[in-house]
Amino acid sequence: MEFFRIKRDIPFMKHALVFNVVSFLTFAAAVFFLVTKGLNFSIEFTGGTVMEVEYNHTANAQHTRELIEPLGLGEIQVQNFGSSRDLMLRLPVRPGKKQSEVVGEVFGLLCQAEQGKVETKAYVSEKGESISKQVCVNAQGAEPLKLTRSEVVGPSVGAELAADAAKALAFTVVGIMIYLAFRFEWKFSVAGIIANLHDVVIILGFFAYFQWEFSLSVLAAVLAVLGYSVNESVVIFDRVREAFRKYRKLSTHEVIDHAITSTMSRTVITHGSTQLMVLSMLIFGGPTLHYFAVALTIGILFGIYSSVFVAAAIAMWLGVKREDLVKVSAKVEDPDDPNAGAVV
């Protein structure tokens, strides 16, 4: 299905050098921020404690942060999630102290600020199970504060997750490279993997510059972008191979221009519909899906850009030609036949 058809090929490769200079500068900036600022890893990777508390009034994240800072726990994160009464606290590992003790200390301090004392109460869950929760009870018997969840991630578990994440990223990259080499030709494999790494590094650069939290969900988005970006590259490479078979008199850059132009309608439909879905997650998904959707949004936009101006251009500069993709028959054929020499 096509929404539109462009009758004249757009000379993308004529401006490939300019766009790749822009890509290189963006890539270099991303690497610079990764080296100087680094990623703001979540507790899944660094280890620590996640606490979720619920107030009976509107929660003030900044005030809560100021209450906890005197404890000297290090860099803490306090943010709203869900309703305006809910707060999520992320506390780093404190050497020489159990994290369960840290949870009790922090909750006790927050309860004290509400003029109450900590008590443990039993509740019945929706499944009929009996669970115990810490609540803050004041002199009037009201509960201004509840500890709804606490989760502890040890530093060894965090280090293991970080190592597994690096392995997953490496295996994905190697798998994509082997796939492209078998399906097309090594020049396309090199071009495709450079374009994919370009997308990944730029996503990480954004997260490093803005110090957005890099969590397991963001890692999943990065791996999804790798597959998404290579899919766009494969579509263009397929059209390049078809154009080499069909148009023998066109030069390499003309063939690539034709391949990209002929896929533009498909690109608008697929990427537009995908981006609408990702934007819905970004707007309505809440804090849990926020950075996952942000990573996908950046990846989709740069994935389109890299497939057209990075992957295709690098393949052209590596000297890809008709003989690399199409077997030429030894039989002498009519040179005016556009399909001469092509083996389908």
C-alpha positions as CSV (number, residue, x, y, z in Angstrom):
1,M,0.0,0.0,0.0
2,E,1.2,3.5,-0.9
3,F,-0.1,6.9,0.3
4,F,1.9,8.6,-2.4
5,R,4.3,7.9,-5.2
6,I,7.3,10.1,-6.1
7,K,7.8,10.0,-9.9
8,R,11.3,11.5,-9.9
9,D,14.1,10.1,-7.8
10,I,15.3,12.4,-5.0
11,P,19.2,12.9,-5.1
12,F,19.8,11.8,-1.5
13,M,23.4,10.7,-2.2
14,K,24.3,14.1,-3.7
15,H,24.1,15.5,-0.1
16,A,25.4,12.4,1.7
17,L,28.7,14.0,2.7
18,V,27.0,16.9,4.4
19,F,24.5,14.7,6.3
20,N,27.3,12.3,7.4
21,V,29.4,15.2,8.7
22,V,26.3,16.2,10.8
23,S,26.0,12.5,11.9
24,F,29.7,12.4,12.9
25,L,29.5,15.6,14.9
26,T,26.3,14.3,16.7
27,F,28.0,10.9,17.3
28,A,31.2,12.7,18.6
29,A,29.1,14.8,21.0
30,A,27.3,11.7,22.3
31,V,30.6,9.9,22.9
32,F,31.9,13.1,24.7
33,F,28.9,13.2,27.1
34,L,29.2,9.5,27.7
35,V,32.8,9.8,28.7
36,T,32.5,13.0,30.7
37,K,29.1,12.6,32.4
38,G,28.4,8.9,32.1
39,L,25.1,7.2,32.3
40,N,22.8,7.6,35.3
41,F,22.3,4.0,36.0
42,S,19.2,2.9,37.9
43,I,19.3,0.8,41.0
44,E,18.9,-2.4,39.0
45,F,22.5,-1.9,37.9
46,T,24.1,-0.1,40.8
47,G,22.3,-1.8,43.7
48,G,20.2,0.0,46.3
49,T,16.7,0.4,47.6
50,V,13.4,1.5,46.0
51,M,10.7,2.8,48.3
52,E,7.2,3.8,47.4
53,V,5.3,5.8,49.9
54,E,1.7,7.1,49.8
55,Y,0.6,10.3,51.6
56,N,-3.0,11.2,52.5
57,H,-2.3,14.6,51.0
58,T,-0.4,16.0,48.0
59,A,3.3,14.9,48.3
60,N,6.1,17.4,48.0
61,A,9.1,15.6,46.4
62,Q,11.6,18.5,47.1
63,H,10.6,18.7,50.8
64,T,10.9,14.9,51.1
65,R,14.4,15.0,49.6
66,E,15.5,17.8,52.0
67,L,14.2,15.7,54.9
68,I,16.3,12.6,53.9
69,E,19.6,14.4,52.9
70,P,20.8,14.9,56.5
71,L,21.0,11.0,56.8
72,G,24.0,11.1,54.5
73,L,22.9,8.3,52.2
74,G,24.5,9.8,49.2
75,E,22.7,10.7,45.9
76,I,19.0,10.0,46.4
77,Q,16.2,10.3,43.9
78,V,12.7,11.3,44.8
79,Q,10.0,11.6,42.2
80,N,6.2,11.6,41.9
81,F,4.5,8.6,40.3
82,G,1.0,7.6,39.8
83,S,-1.1,10.1,41.7
84,S,0.0,13.4,43.3
85,R,0.1,11.6,46.7
86,D,2.6,8.9,45.7
87,L,6.4,9.2,45.8
88,M,9.1,6.9,44.7
89,L,12.5,7.1,46.5
90,R,15.7,5.5,45.2
91,L,18.4,5.1,47.7
92,P,22.0,4.0,47.0
93,V,23.8,1.2,48.8
94,R,25.1,2.3,52.2
95,P,28.3,0.4,53.2
96,G,28.2,-1.3,56.5
97,K,24.4,-1.1,56.9
98,K,21.6,-3.4,55.9
99,Q,19.3,-1.9,53.4
100,S,16.3,-3.0,55.4
101,E,17.6,-0.8,58.2
102,V,17.9,2.1,55.8
103,V,14.3,1.7,54.8
104,G,13.1,1.7,58.4
105,E,15.3,4.8,59.1
106,V,14.1,6.7,56.1
107,F,10.4,5.9,56.7
108,G,10.7,6.7,60.4
109,L,12.1,10.1,59.5
110,L,9.3,10.8,57.1
111,C,6.8,9.7,59.7
112,Q,8.3,11.9,62.3
113,A,7.9,14.9,60.0
114,E,4.1,14.0,59.9
115,Q,4.0,14.0,63.7
116,G,3.3,10.3,63.9
117,K,5.0,7.0,64.8
118,V,5.6,3.9,62.8
119,E,3.3,0.9,63.3
120,T,2.9,-2.4,61.4
121,K,-0.6,-3.3,60.3
122,A,-2.0,-6.3,58.7
123,Y,-4.1,-6.0,55.5
124,V,-5.9,-8.4,53.3
125,S,-5.0,-8.2,49.6
126,E,-7.4,-8.5,46.7
127,K,-6.3,-12.2,46.4
128,G,-7.3,-12.8,50.0
129,E,-3.7,-13.0,51.2
130,S,-2.7,-11.4,54.6
131,I,0.1,-8.8,54.2
132,S,1.9,-6.5,56.6
133,K,2.7,-2.9,55.9
134,Q,4.4,-0.2,57.8
135,V,2.2,2.9,58.3
136,C,2.6,6.2,60.1
137,V,-0.1,6.8,62.7
138,N,-0.5,10.2,64.3
139,A,-2.1,11.2,67.7
140,Q,-5.6,11.4,66.1
141,G,-5.3,7.9,64.8
142,A,-5.1,9.0,61.2
143,E,-2.6,7.5,58.8
144,P,-0.8,10.4,57.0
145,L,1.8,8.1,55.4
146,K,2.1,4.5,54.2
147,L,5.0,2.4,53.0
148,T,3.4,0.7,50.0
149,R,6.5,-1.0,48.6
150,S,10.2,-1.5,49.3
151,E,12.6,-3.4,47.1
152,V,16.3,-4.1,47.7
153,V,18.8,-4.8,44.9
154,G,22.2,-5.9,46.1
155,P,25.4,-4.5,44.4
156,S,26.4,-8.0,43.2
157,V,23.1,-8.5,41.5
158,G,23.4,-5.1,39.9
159,A,26.9,-5.8,38.6
160,E,25.6,-9.1,37.2
161,L,22.8,-7.3,35.4
162,A,25.2,-4.8,34.0
163,A,27.4,-7.5,32.6
164,D,24.4,-9.4,31.1
165,A,23.2,-6.2,29.5
166,A,26.6,-5.6,27.9
167,K,26.6,-9.2,26.6
168,A,23.1,-8.9,25.2
169,L,24.1,-5.7,23.3
170,A,27.2,-7.3,21.9
171,F,25.5,-10.5,20.8
172,T,22.7,-8.5,19.1
173,V,25.3,-6.4,17.2
174,V,27.3,-9.5,16.1
175,G,24.1,-11.3,15.1
176,I,22.9,-8.4,13.0
177,M,26.3,-8.2,11.3
178,I,26.4,-11.9,10.4
179,Y,22.8,-11.7,9.1
180,L,23.5,-8.8,6.8
181,A,26.7,-10.4,5.5
182,F,24.9,-13.6,4.6
183,R,21.8,-11.9,3.2
184,F,23.6,-9.3,1.1
185,E,27.3,-8.6,1.0
186,W,30.0,-7.6,3.6
187,K,29.9,-4.0,2.5
188,F,26.2,-3.8,3.4
189,S,27.0,-5.6,6.7
190,V,29.6,-3.0,7.7
191,A,27.4,-0.1,6.6
192,G,24.4,-1.5,8.5
193,I,26.3,-2.1,11.8
194,I,27.9,1.3,11.7
195,A,24.4,2.9,11.2
196,N,23.0,0.8,14.1
197,L,25.8,1.7,16.5
198,H,25.3,5.3,15.4
199,D,21.7,5.1,16.7
200,V,22.6,3.3,19.9
201,V,25.4,5.7,20.9
202,I,23.2,8.8,20.2
203,I,20.4,7.4,22.4
204,L,23.0,6.8,25.2
205,G,24.4,10.3,24.5
206,F,21.0,11.8,25.2
207,F,20.6,9.9,28.4
208,A,24.1,10.9,29.5
209,Y,23.7,14.6,28.7
210,F,20.3,15.0,30.4
211,Q,21.2,12.4,33.1
212,W,18.0,10.5,32.5
213,E,17.8,7.3,34.4
214,F,19.1,4.3,32.5
215,S,17.2,1.3,33.6
216,L,16.5,-2.2,32.3
217,S,13.4,-0.9,30.4
218,V,15.6,1.6,28.6
219,L,18.1,-1.2,27.7
220,A,15.1,-3.1,26.3
221,A,14.3,-0.1,24.2
222,V,17.9,0.2,22.9
223,L,17.8,-3.5,21.8
224,A,14.4,-2.9,20.2
225,V,15.9,0.1,18.3
226,L,18.7,-2.1,17.0
227,G,16.3,-4.5,15.4
228,Y,14.0,-1.7,14.2
229,S,16.8,0.2,12.6
230,V,18.3,-2.8,10.8
231,N,14.8,-3.7,9.5
232,E,14.7,-0.3,7.7
233,S,18.2,-0.8,6.4
234,V,17.3,-4.2,5.0
235,V,14.3,-2.8,3.2
236,I,16.5,-0.2,1.5
237,F,19.2,-2.8,0.7
238,D,16.6,-5.1,-0.8
239,R,15.4,-2.2,-3.1
240,V,19.1,-1.5,-4.0
241,R,19.5,-5.1,-5.1
242,E,16.3,-5.0,-7.1
243,A,17.3,-1.8,-8.8
244,F,20.7,-3.2,-9.7
245,R,18.9,-6.0,-11.5
246,K,16.4,-3.8,-13.2
247,Y,18.4,-0.7,-14.2
248,R,21.7,-1.7,-15.7
249,K,22.6,1.8,-17.0
250,L,22.2,3.6,-13.7
251,S,25.2,4.4,-11.6
252,T,25.5,3.2,-8.0
253,H,24.4,6.5,-6.4
254,E,21.5,6.7,-8.8
255,V,20.4,3.2,-7.9
256,I,20.6,4.0,-4.2
257,D,18.6,7.3,-4.8
258,H,15.9,5.3,-6.6
259,A,15.8,2.6,-3.8
260,I,15.3,5.2,-1.1
261,T,12.8,7.2,-3.0
262,S,10.7,4.2,-3.8
263,T,10.5,3.2,-0.1
264,M,9.5,6.6,1.2
265,S,5.8,6.0,1.2
266,R,6.4,2.7,3.1
267,T,8.6,4.6,5.6
268,V,6.0,7.2,6.3
269,I,3.3,4.6,7.0
270,T,5.3,2.2,9.1
271,H,7.4,4.7,11.1
272,G,4.5,7.1,11.5
273,S,2.1,4.5,12.9
274,T,4.9,3.2,15.2
275,Q,5.7,6.6,16.5
276,L,2.0,7.3,17.3
277,M,2.0,4.2,19.5
278,V,5.2,5.2,21.2
279,L,3.9,8.8,21.8
280,S,0.8,7.3,23.4
281,M,3.1,5.4,25.8
282,L,5.1,8.6,26.4
283,I,2.1,10.7,27.2
284,F,-0.2,8.2,29.0
285,G,2.2,5.5,30.2
286,G,3.3,7.2,33.3
287,P,6.8,7.2,34.9
288,T,7.2,3.4,34.4
289,L,7.2,3.7,30.6
290,H,8.4,7.3,30.3
291,Y,12.1,6.7,29.6
292,F,11.3,3.5,27.6
293,A,9.2,5.6,25.3
294,V,11.8,8.4,25.2
295,A,14.5,6.0,24.1
296,L,12.2,4.5,21.4
297,T,11.3,8.0,20.1
298,I,14.9,9.0,19.7
299,G,15.8,5.6,18.2
300,I,13.0,5.7,15.6
301,L,13.8,9.2,14.5
302,F,17.5,8.6,14.2
303,G,16.9,5.1,12.8
304,I,15.2,6.5,9.7
305,Y,18.0,9.1,9.4
306,S,20.8,6.6,9.7
307,S,19.3,4.0,7.3
308,V,19.0,6.7,4.6
309,F,22.0,8.9,5.1
310,V,24.5,6.7,7.0
311,A,24.0,3.1,6.0
312,A,23.3,3.7,2.3
313,A,26.0,6.4,2.0
314,I,28.7,4.1,3.6
315,A,27.7,1.3,1.4
316,M,28.2,3.6,-1.6
317,W,31.6,4.8,-0.4
318,L,32.7,1.2,0.3
319,G,32.3,0.7,-3.5
320,V,29.2,-1.5,-3.6
321,K,28.4,-2.4,-7.2
322,R,26.1,-4.4,-9.3
323,E,28.4,-7.4,-9.5
324,D,28.5,-7.6,-5.6
325,L,24.7,-8.4,-5.5
326,V,23.7,-9.8,-8.9
327,K,25.3,-12.8,-10.6
328,V,26.1,-12.1,-14.2
329,S,25.5,-14.9,-16.7
330,A,28.3,-15.9,-19.0
331,K,25.9,-15.9,-21.9
332,V,26.2,-12.8,-24.1
333,E,22.9,-10.9,-24.0
334,D,21.3,-7.9,-25.5
335,P,22.9,-4.8,-23.8
336,D,19.6,-2.9,-24.2
337,D,17.7,-5.4,-22.2
338,P,17.3,-3.9,-18.7
339,N,17.1,-7.4,-17.1
340,A,20.1,-8.8,-19.0
341,G,22.6,-10.7,-16.9
342,A,20.3,-10.8,-13.9
343,V,19.8,-14.2,-12.2
344,V,16.6,-14.1,-10.1
